[in-house]
Amino acid sequence: MSSSVSVPRLVIAAPSSGSGKTTVATGLMAAFAARGLVVSPHKVGPDYIDPGYHALATGRVGRNLDAYLCGSELVGPLFAHGARGCDIAVVEGVMGLYDGAAGEGELASTAHVAKLLRAPVVLVVDASSQSRSVAALVHGFASWDPEVRVGGVILNKVASDRHEELLREALDSAGVPVLGVLRRVAQVDTPSRHLGLVPVAERRAEAVDAVAAMAAQVSAGCDLEALVELARGAGALSCAAWDAAEVLASSPPPPLPVPTLGAAPPDPRFRPEGPRPQTPDGLVVAVAGGSAFTFSYAEHAELLTAAGAVVVPFDPLRDEQLPEGTLGLVIGGGFPEVYASELSANEPLRKAIGELALSGAPVAAECAGLLYLCRELDGLPMCGVLDASARMSERLTLGYRDAVAVSDSALAVAGTRMRGHEFHRTVVEPGSGAAPAWGVRAPQRRVEGFVQQGVHASYVHTHWASQPGVARRFVERCRTS
């Protein structure tokens, strides 16, 4: 079923990272919301942290638009799903405007997503070290791809009134209107560490203040009326909004699990005797959250719910037991290395997770979840589900991954192909078990991760909207394990 999406929308881009995209995008979202508009927040690429600030600014779930992880065909439907019922949408770009997946041309770049959304682009330029040259820069970005409509520029880090005057004079000849001028403001800065900004969940009060400062700066320095008018000029999209229940209904049923050659044998400490009883409240899938596990895509919980699960969040830093009736467990990404001592000190929960995994219940763990399931992290005891040790590393592992399931698991049948993303400064030794989770092709061919009984643990982050059957298979395993 096709339909037309006509939500006014803007894409906030920049020539390079560090130009001020997050400040401008988040500030615009909050400024529009303060004017009574219902704002739909989006982020290009796989980033989990910026959407947390977007959610704080708008009161709505921040959603990702990633043409690599989900495919170009899903960018429009996922956007329409998030923007349903909204007055305006603001999409924060990734890296530089034309920077995409390495070796893949424009794929997954901000420009690519802007074209898929038929949305005008606002270019945020760090003008701190230039004057007349800004015109050449903006002209180059505006003319590079005629299908990308650069509808305006916001000048960031402008030093003085005289500096602003010089910049405006130069841009008069570029044919791109100046829609805002921002000075440097200290309280807008948000702290960073080894993987980027500190997530909202770890600094709630300070994050609220930072978002308020962004909104005030953008409101004072930008022409909000002109930006809304530009957003209204976005072309209509001919696509139906993504819907978790509909995509599950149209996807094939998950095949029954079969033994995989080389798979880890069942743990002798547990001999299941039929399905575990469900609670009267339904089939509970517990999802780790709190400050240590902040990385997740909203569509995962929506797919699990559509598949028949009751999704219940819990905080491994505070809760000593899993939610009552838990039949499956999802532990996404985050920063367990920052909270290793607190996670280790919560021995009752570590034991409960270990017992759940030993029972054969489905457990899906990505990156931070993988570390948490290890025997130890930086020398501190973790859940001990996997016979592996994790530690911090100086080396950053970053990039998209083409992955194929090596072993049958609670998530996928061997041979299932998915695209994923790695982003971490940790090392797990060994890097894979007797039954690896994935085979990846880049940056070199290798196998990684662990599949044992119901556990699927890996460094690779995936977006389940690209393979909705993953969620249904996981829930079916919860019913039958």
C-alpha positions in Angstrom: 0.0 0.0 0.0 1.4 3.4 -1.0 0.6 6.7 0.4 1.9 10.3 0.4 4.0 11.7 3.2 4.0 15.5 3.3 5.5 16.3 6.7 7.7 19.5 6.5 11.3 18.5 7.0 14.9 19.7 7.1 18.2 17.9 7.0 20.9 19.5 9.1 24.3 18.8 7.5 27.9 20.2 7.6 31.1 20.1 5.5 32.7 17.9 8.2 32.3 16.5 11.7 32.8 19.0 14.5 31.1 21.9 12.7 28.1 22.0 15.1 25.5 19.8 13.5 24.3 18.4 16.9 24.1 21.8 18.5 22.1 23.2 15.6 19.9 20.2 15.0 19.1 19.7 18.7 18.6 23.4 19.3 16.2 23.6 16.3 14.2 20.7 17.6 13.9 22.2 21.0 13.1 25.7 19.7 10.4 24.4 17.4 8.9 22.3 20.2 8.9 25.4 22.5 6.8 27.1 19.8 4.2 24.4 20.1 5.2 22.3 17.1 5.2 18.5 17.4 8.7 17.7 16.2 9.9 14.4 14.8 13.7 13.9 15.5 15.9 11.7 13.3 19.6 10.9 12.9 21.4 9.8 9.8 23.6 6.8 10.4 24.0 4.3 13.2 24.7 6.7 16.0 22.9 5.9 19.3 23.9 8.9 21.4 22.6 12.0 19.5 19.1 10.6 19.3 19.0 10.7 23.2 19.6 14.4 23.0 17.0 14.7 20.3 14.4 12.9 22.4 15.1 15.3 25.3 14.6 18.2 23.0 11.3 17.0 21.5 9.7 14.6 24.0 9.6 12.0 21.2 11.7 8.9 20.5 14.9 9.8 18.4 15.1 7.5 15.4 17.9 6.6 13.0 17.8 6.6 9.2 20.6 4.4 7.9 20.6 3.4 4.3 23.4 1.0 4.8 21.9 -1.0 7.8 18.3 -1.0 6.6 18.6 -0.4 2.8 17.6 2.6 0.8 14.1 1.4 0.4 13.4 1.6 4.1 14.6 5.2 4.7 11.3 6.7 3.6 9.0 4.3 5.4 11.0 4.5 8.7 10.9 8.3 8.4 7.2 8.3 7.8 6.7 5.9 10.8 8.6 8.3 13.2 7.1 11.5 11.7 3.5 10.3 11.8 1.3 13.0 13.3 4.1 15.5 13.6 4.1 19.2 12.4 7.8 19.2 11.3 10.8 16.8 11.2 14.4 17.6 11.8 17.0 15.2 10.5 20.6 15.5 11.8 23.2 14.4 9.3 26.4 12.3 9.9 30.0 13.4 9.2 30.4 15.6 6.2 27.4 16.1 3.8 28.8 13.7 1.1 30.6 11.2 3.4 29.1 7.8 3.2 30.0 4.1 3.8 33.6 3.6 2.9 34.1 2.5 -0.7 30.3 2.7 -1.3 30.0 6.1 -3.0 27.2 8.2 -1.6 25.5 5.2 0.2 24.3 6.1 3.7 25.7 9.7 3.4 23.6 12.6 4.6 23.3 13.7 0.9 21.9 10.2 0.1 19.3 10.3 2.8 18.3 13.9 1.9 17.7 12.8 -1.6 15.7 9.8 -0.5 13.6 12.1 1.7 13.3 14.8 -0.9 14.3 17.2 1.9 16.1 20.6 1.7 19.5 20.7 3.4 20.7 23.4 5.8 24.5 23.5 5.9 26.2 24.3 9.2 29.6 25.9 8.6 32.3 26.4 11.2 33.3 29.9 10.2 35.8 30.4 13.0 38.9 30.6 10.8 37.6 32.0 7.5 35.9 35.0 6.0 35.6 35.3 2.2 36.6 31.7 1.6 33.2 30.7 3.2 31.6 31.6 -0.1 33.7 29.1 -2.1 33.1 26.4 0.5 29.3 26.8 0.4 29.2 27.2 -3.4 31.1 23.9 -3.7 28.9 22.0 -1.4 25.7 23.5 -3.0 26.8 22.7 -6.6 28.5 19.3 -6.1 25.3 17.3 -6.6 22.4 19.0 -8.4 20.0 16.6 -6.8 20.9 17.8 -3.3 19.1 21.1 -2.5 21.1 23.2 -0.1 18.4 25.7 1.0 20.4 27.7 3.4 23.5 28.0 5.6 23.9 28.6 9.4 27.2 30.1 10.3 28.6 28.7 13.6 31.4 30.0 15.9 31.3 33.5 14.5 33.7 35.7 16.5 32.1 39.2 16.3 29.7 41.5 14.5 32.5 42.5 12.1 33.3 38.8 11.4 29.6 38.2 10.7 29.5 41.2 8.3 32.4 39.9 6.3 30.9 36.4 6.1 27.5 37.7 4.9 29.1 39.9 2.3 31.0 36.9 0.9 27.9 34.7 0.8 25.8 37.3 -1.1 27.5 35.9 -4.3 27.0 32.3 -3.4 23.3 32.2 -3.9 22.6 30.4 -0.6 20.7 32.4 2.0 22.1 32.8 5.5 19.5 31.4 7.9 21.4 31.9 11.1 24.5 33.1 12.8 25.7 31.5 16.1 28.5 32.7 18.5 30.4 30.2 20.6 28.6 29.6 23.9 30.4 27.5 26.5 27.3 26.0 28.2 26.2 24.5 24.9 29.3 22.2 24.9 28.5 18.6 25.8 31.2 16.4 27.3 32.8 13.6 25.3 34.9 10.6 26.0 36.3 7.6 24.1 33.3 6.9 21.9 31.8 10.4 21.5 29.3 12.4 23.5 28.3 11.2 27.0 24.8 9.8 26.7 21.8 11.6 28.1 21.0 8.8 30.6 24.4 9.4 32.3 24.0 13.2 32.8 20.3 13.9 32.8 20.3 17.2 34.7 23.3 18.6 32.8 21.8 17.3 29.5 18.6 19.2 30.1 20.5 22.4 30.7 22.7 21.8 27.6 19.6 21.3 25.4 17.9 24.4 26.9 21.1 26.4 26.1 21.1 25.0 22.5 17.5 26.0 22.1 18.2 29.5 23.4 21.2 30.0 21.1 19.4 28.8 18.0 16.3 30.8 18.8 18.3 34.0 19.2 20.6 33.4 16.2 18.4 31.7 13.6 15.5 32.8 11.5 13.0 30.1 12.7 10.2 31.4 10.4 12.4 31.1 7.3 13.6 27.6 8.4 9.9 26.4 8.8 9.1 27.8 5.4 12.1 26.0 3.9 10.9 22.8 5.6 7.4 23.2 4.0 9.0 23.2 0.6 10.1 19.5 0.9 8.7 17.3 -1.8 6.0 14.7 -1.0 7.2 11.2 -0.4 5.3 8.3 -2.1 5.6 5.6 0.5 3.7 3.9 3.3 4.8 4.3 6.9 6.7 1.4 8.3 4.6 -0.7 10.7 6.0 -3.4 12.9 2.9 -5.6 12.9 2.5 -5.3 9.1 6.0 -6.2 8.3 5.9 -9.2 10.6 2.7 -10.4 9.1 4.2 -10.2 5.6 7.5 -11.9 6.5 7.9 -15.7 6.4 7.6 -17.6 9.6 10.9 -18.4 11.3 12.2 -21.9 10.6 12.6 -24.3 13.5 16.1 -24.3 15.0 18.3 -27.2 14.0 21.6 -28.3 15.5 24.6 -26.6 14.0 27.9 -28.3 13.3 30.4 -27.3 15.9 27.7 -25.7 18.2 28.4 -25.7 21.9 26.6 -28.6 23.6 23.9 -28.0 26.1 25.1 -27.2 29.6 25.0 -30.3 31.7 23.9 -28.3 34.7 20.5 -27.9 33.2 18.1 -30.4 31.6 15.0 -28.6 30.3 11.7 -30.5 30.8 9.4 -28.8 28.3 8.6 -25.1 27.9 8.9 -22.8 31.0 5.5 -21.5 32.2 4.6 -18.0 31.1 3.3 -15.4 33.6 -0.3 -14.2 33.3 1.0 -10.9 32.0 2.4 -12.4 28.9 5.7 -13.4 27.4 8.2 -11.2 29.0 11.4 -10.1 27.2 13.7 -8.1 29.5 15.7 -5.3 27.8 18.7 -3.9 29.6 18.8 -0.1 30.0 20.0 2.5 32.5 23.3 4.4 32.2 25.4 1.4 31.3 23.3 0.2 28.4 21.9 3.1 26.4 22.3 1.9 22.8 19.2 0.6 21.2 17.0 1.2 18.2 13.3 1.9 19.0 12.2 -0.4 16.2 13.6 -3.4 18.1 11.2 -3.1 21.0 8.4 -2.4 18.6 9.1 -5.5 16.6 9.3 -7.6 19.8 6.0 -6.2 20.9 4.4 -6.9 17.5 5.7 -10.5 17.7 3.8 -11.0 21.0 6.3 -10.1 23.7 5.8 -7.8 26.6 9.0 -5.7 26.6 10.1 -4.8 30.2 13.2 -2.6 30.7 15.5 -3.1 33.7 18.7 -1.4 34.9 21.7 -3.8 35.6 23.2 -1.1 37.8 20.3 -1.0 40.2 18.0 -4.1 39.8 19.1 -7.2 41.5 16.7 -9.5 39.7 15.4 -9.8 36.2 11.8 -8.7 35.6 9.3 -11.3 36.8 8.5 -13.9 34.3 11.5 -13.1 32.0 11.7 -15.7 29.2 14.1 -13.8 26.9 16.8 -11.2 27.4 18.1 -8.4 25.1 21.3 -6.6 26.2 22.3 -3.9 23.7 25.2 -1.5 23.5 26.5 1.1 25.9 29.4 1.6 28.2 29.9 -1.3 30.6 33.6 -0.5 30.7 32.7 2.8 32.5 30.5 1.0 35.0 32.4 -2.2 35.4 32.8 -2.0 39.1 29.1 -1.3 39.7 28.0 -4.1 37.3 30.4 -6.5 39.0 29.2 -5.5 42.4 25.6 -6.5 41.5 26.2 -10.2 42.0 22.6 -11.2 42.4 21.7 -9.9 38.9 24.8 -11.5 37.4 23.8 -14.8 38.8 20.2 -14.4 37.6 21.4 -13.7 34.1 23.8 -16.6 34.2 21.0 -19.0 35.3 18.7 -17.7 32.6 21.3 -18.3 29.9 22.1 -21.8 31.3 18.4 -22.6 31.0 18.5 -22.2 27.3 16.4 -19.1 27.2 17.1 -16.7 24.2 19.7 -14.0 25.0 20.6 -11.4 22.4 23.7 -9.4 23.3 25.4 -6.7 21.2 28.8 -5.1 22.0 28.3 -3.9 25.5 26.0 -6.9 26.1 28.8 -9.2 24.8 31.2 -7.7 27.4 28.7 -8.1 30.2 28.2 -11.8 29.4 32.0 -12.5 29.5 33.8 -14.1 32.4 35.4 -10.8 33.3 35.8 -7.2 32.1 39.1 -5.4 32.9 39.7 -8.0 35.6 36.3 -7.6 37.3 33.8 -10.6 37.3 30.9 -10.3 34.9 28.1 -12.7 34.2 30.3 -15.6 33.2 28.0 -16.9 30.5 30.8 -16.8 27.9 34.2 -18.3 28.6 35.9 -15.2 27.4 37.7 -12.2 28.9 37.1 -8.5 27.9 39.3 -5.5 28.4 39.7 -1.9 27.3 42.0 -1.2 24.3 43.6 1.9 22.8 42.5 0.9 19.4 39.2 2.1 18.0 37.3 -0.5 16.0 34.8 1.4 13.8 32.9 0.7 10.6 30.0 -0.9 8.7 30.0 -4.7 8.4 28.5 -7.1 5.9 27.7 -10.1 8.1 26.4 -13.6 7.5 25.1 -15.9 10.3 27.6 -18.8 10.7 25.5 -20.8 13.2 21.8 -21.3 13.8 20.7 -19.2 16.7 17.8 -17.7 18.5 18.1 -14.7 16.1 18.8 -16.2 12.7 19.3 -19.4 10.6 22.9 -20.0 9.4 23.3 -18.2 6.1 21.1 -15.2 7.0 22.8 -12.1 5.7 22.6 -8.8 7.6 24.4 -5.5 7.6 25.8 -4.2 10.8 28.1 -1.7 12.5 31.0 -2.0 15.0 32.1 0.8 17.3 34.2 0.0 20.3 37.5 0.4 22.1 37.5 -3.0 23.7 38.9 -6.5 23.0 37.3 -9.9 23.7 39.6 -12.9 23.9 38.9 -15.3 22.3 37.0 -13.3 19.7 34.7 -16.2 18.9 33.4 -19.5 20.3 33.0 -23.0 19.0 29.9 -21.8 17.1 30.6 -18.2 16.0 27.8 -15.7 15.6 28.8 -14.0 12.3 31.2 -14.2 9.5 32.3 -10.7 8.3 34.1 -9.6 5.2 35.6 -6.3 6.1 38.0 -5.0 7.1 39.2 -8.6 6.8 37.5 -11.9 6.5 36.9 -13.4 10.0 34.4 -15.0 12.2 33.3 -13.4 15.5 30.9 -13.7 18.4 29.3 -16.6 20.2 26.3 -18.9 19.8 25.7 -21.3 22.6 22.3 -22.7 23.6 20.0 -19.7 23.4 22.8 -17.1 23.5 23.7 -14.9 20.6 26.5 -12.5 21.5 28.5 -10.3 19.2 30.3 -7.0 18.7 28.1 -6.3 15.6 25.2 -3.9 16.0 22.3 -4.7 13.7 19.0 -3.0 12.8 16.2 -5.5 13.0 13.9 -3.5 10.7 16.1 -4.8 7.8 15.3 -8.4 8.9 12.1 -8.3 10.9 11.9 -12.1 11.1 14.8 -11.9 13.6 12.4 -10.5 16.2 9.7 -13.1 15.5 12.2 -16.0 15.6 13.5 -14.6 19.0 10.0 -14.5 20.5 9.2 -18.0 19.1 12.3 -19.3 20.8 11.1 -17.7 24.0 7.9 -19.6 23.8 9.5 -23.0 23.1 12.8 -22.9 25.0 
